[in-house]
Amino acid sequence: MSLISEGANFRGPIVASTLAEPSSASVGDYIALMKPRVMSLVVFTALVGLAVAPGHLHPLTGFTALLCIAVGAGASGALNMWYDADIDALMTRTARRPVPMGRVQPGEALAFGLTLACFAVVVLGLLVNVLAAALLAFTIFFYVAIYTMWLKRSTPQNIVIGGAAGAFPPTIGWAAVTGSLSLEPVLLFLIIFFWTPPHFWALALYRTEDYARAGIPMLPVVAGDVSTRRHIMLYTLVLVPLGIAPWALGYAGVLYGVVASVTGAIMLALAGQVLQERRPVERACRHLFAFSILYLFLLFATLLVERGWGGLIARLTA
């Protein structure tokens, strides 16, 4: 059963007949292809996973791991922009990206993304360890093939399932140090996984027309804003206890527990405003969207400062 709106134009990636045309791309265009803002969040959460992991890490190995994770995130962004160029051109938020604007040809974006992906995975496998490389390869595959090519255009649960791709970096950082996984990195994965739906649905609620015009079956387009607001609250109710769990399970100290509790209460209050506010809901959604970024940053930054940063420095200088 398809949940795609009728009349939506799903042509898939733009297969340009202009591959032989001279490229007008600048260095800035290729940087934009890598989605640097997303990349910065990926690197930061991976750094936390790397910092809190037990064991010794050579400084060069740690730098290599973070570099490969950053390059892998950039590869995912470039491949996403290659495939989504047709719908990016229809949305106000994405219409000025390099491929729909014609500054980067689709074939160039594809080649750039594949080159970055191969470099990141191979170097991580050769210079760090195979598990970290395998997790990075799976993350790129999941984001590009499972989310971008399949889920995004076929189900309103695209963000829920596809959010797993953005939740993997802490586990990759952990695996880079230990060569294994345990409950703690899985917990960090779950925090990001359950954070993603309320974060993106808050954005989608005030960008509904954009998604509808592009034919993307985001939850507000398919189920309406009332159902979306309920879903935001439900996922936030799961997210907040997960955010407190590292302290409750003894992986973090009192400072983290206080930060997680206070910011979690604010998240719940903002989700409650989105749930209760009648149209227009744009103001409440913007507040939730903006604070959700701060919420995730504060959780991971506190974890880094409280128990990861000192341990990381000690390991690097040992």
N, C-alpha and C positions, 0 to 999 in steps of 0.2 A: 504494500500500500504506500503510495507516494503522498507526502505531505507538502509537496511543492505547489505553490500557487499556480493556478491555471494561467496560461499566457506568458509565463516567465521564459526568458530567453537564456537557455543554458547551452552555450556553444562550446564551453570548455575553454582551453587555452587558445590564445590567438596564434595561429600558425601563419606567420607572416610570409608574404611573397616578396618582402623587401629585405631579406637577409643580406643581399649583396650591396645594398645601399650603404654609403659611408656613415659611420656612426657619429652622432653629435654629442655623445655622452661625455660628461666631465667626471672627474674624480668624485665630486660631490654626489653625482647621480648613482655611482656604484656604491658609495657609502649609504645612500638612501635605500638602495635595494636591500641592504642587510638589516634594515629596521633597527637603527642604533639604539633607540629608546628601549625597545624590547630586549635587545642584546645586553644592555646595561643591567636590566633586572635579572636576566639569566645568569650573567657573570656574578652578580652580587649573591644570589641565592646559592650558586655553585660554590662560591668562596666560603659561605657559611658552612655548607656541608663538608668542605675540605678542612675548614678550621676546627670544627668540633669533633672530627674523626680521630680516633686514637692511633698512635703510632708515629714513626719518624717520617719526615718528608724533606728531601733535599730541596733547597730553594729553586733550583733550575727545574726540577720535576714539577713543583707546584706551579711555577710560571707557565711551563709547557701545558699542563693540564688546563689551566684557566684560559690560555690562548686558544687551545683546540676547542674548548667548549664555546668560546666567543665566536670563533670561525664557524663552528657547526651551527650556531644560532643564526649567524649571518647567511649561511648557505640555505637554511630553512626559509628565511625571509625572502631571499632572492628567488627561490623556486616557487614560493607562494605567490610572489608578484608576477612571475612568468605565467603561472597557470590561471591566476585570477584577473589578468589584464582586462578581460571582457567586462566583468562585473565591476572592477575598480573604476572603469571609465564612466559607469552609470551612477556612482555614488559621490556626493559632494565631498565626503571625508577623504576619499582616496583618488579622486579624479586627477589630481596633480602629481601622482606618483610617476616615476620616470618612464615606465613602459606605456601606460595609457596616454601620456603626453608625447610619446614618440621620441624621447631623447635616448632611450635604450631600446634596441630592437628585441623582440621576444627571444630570438635565438641567442642573442648575447646574454640575456638574463639567465636563460637555461644553462648555457655553457659556464657562466660565472658561478652559478649555484652548484652545479655538479663538481666543478673543480674545487671549490671551497669544501664541499662535503667530503670528497675523497681525501683531500689534504688533511682535514681535521681528524677523520677516523683513523687513517693510516698512521699519522704521526703519534696520535694518542696511544694507539696499540703498540707501536714500536718503542716509544720512549717512556710510557707510563705503565699501563697494563691492559690486558685483553678485555677484562670485564668492563672497565671504564669505556673503552673504545666500542664495545658491543652495545652498551647502554646509549652512547652517543649516536651510534648508527641507527639504533631502533628509534630513538627520539626524532631524528631527522625523517626517517621513513614514516613514522606515525603522524608527524605534523603535515608532511607533504602528501603522502598517499592516502592515509586514513582520514585525516581532518580536511585538508584542502580539497582533494580530488573527490572525496566521497561524502563525508558527513556534512560539510558546510552547505552543500547544495541539495541535500536529501532529507534532512530531519531537523526539527526544532531542538533536538538534543545535541546539536553539533558542538556547542560550547561545553556541555557537560562532559561528553566523552572525549572530545578533542582537547579539553583542558589538561588531560594527562601529559601531553607533550610538554607543556610549560611547567609541569610539576617535577619532571625528571632531573633538572640540573643539580639539586642538592644530593641526590643519590649518586650522580656521576662524580661529584666532588668527593663524596665519602669513599666511593669505590676506587678513586684515584689514589687515595692514601692507603686504604686497607686491603684492596683487592677482593672485598667481600661486601655483603650488605647485612643489616640488622634492623631491629625495630626502630631505632632512632631516625635513620634516614627515611624509612618508610613513613614515619610520623610527619616529617617535614614535607614529604611528597603529598600526604593527605591534606595538610594545611593548605598548600597551594591549590590542590585539586578542588577542594570545596570552596576556596576563595574565588576561583575563576567565574562560576556562574553568576553570583550576585554582582560581581564587578562588571562583567560584560553585559548582563541584562539591564543593569542600571543605564549603561551607555545606549543599549538598543532601544530602551523605552523612549528616549528623546531623539533617536535617529530612526524611528520606525519607518518613516516615509522613504528614507535612503535605502534601507534593506528591502522594502517592498518593491521599490522601483527596479532594484537589481535582481529581484526574484529570489532572494535568499530567505529561506524559511526560518528566520529567527523566531523565537518564542512569541514576542509581541505581535509579529505579523500573522502567525498561524493561530495562536490561542487568545490573543488580545491582551490589553494592558492589565486587566484585573487578575487574570491567571498568572501573568508574569510577576506581578507584585507579590502574589502569594508564594510563588516559587522562590523569589528572592528572600522572603522571610524564612521559609523552610530551610534553605541552604545556609542562611546566616545562623539559624538555630543550631545547625550541626557544626558550622565553622567555629563558633566561639568556644565551645568546650574543647574542640581539637586544638585551638590556639593555646588554651591553658594547659593542655595535657603534658607538654614537656616539663613544666614545673610540677604538676601533680604526680608524674611518674619518676621524678627525681633527676631528670636530665638537665634541668635548669634551676636557678636559685630564686630567691625571694624577689629580686628586682624584675626578673622576667615575669614572675607570677603577677606582680602588681601591674606591669605594663600590659600584659595580655588581658588581665581582668578589666582594667580601665578602658583600654581601646576596644575590647570586645563589647563592653556595655555601650560604648558610643556607636559601634557598628549596629548593634541591635536597635538602638534608638533611631538611627537613621533609616534602617530597614523598616522600622515601624512607621516612620513618617511617609515613606514611599507607599507602604501598604494602606495607610489611612487617608492620605491626601487625595482629594478628588481632582479631576482635570482642572488646569494643567498640572502634570506631575513633574515637569521638566526641572524645576528648581530643586525638589527633593532628590530626584535622580542624580542631578549634577553633584549635589553634596555627597551622596553616597558613593558615587563613582570616584570623586576626588579623594574622599577620606579612605576608601578601600585601599588605594595605593599607599597612603601613609600608614595604614594599619599593617599591611604586610611588611613594609619597610621597617617599621618599629619593632615588630616581632623578631625579624631576622637580625636587625642591628643590635638589639638587646642581647640576643643569644650570642652574637659574635663578640660583643664587648664583655659580657659576663663570664663566659666560659670558653669561648673559641679563640679570641684574639691573643690572650696571654699564652695559651697552650700552643697556638700556631707559631708565635715568635720563639717560644722555647724549643719547639721541634726544629724550626728552620736554623736556629743557631747552635743546636746541639752538636 
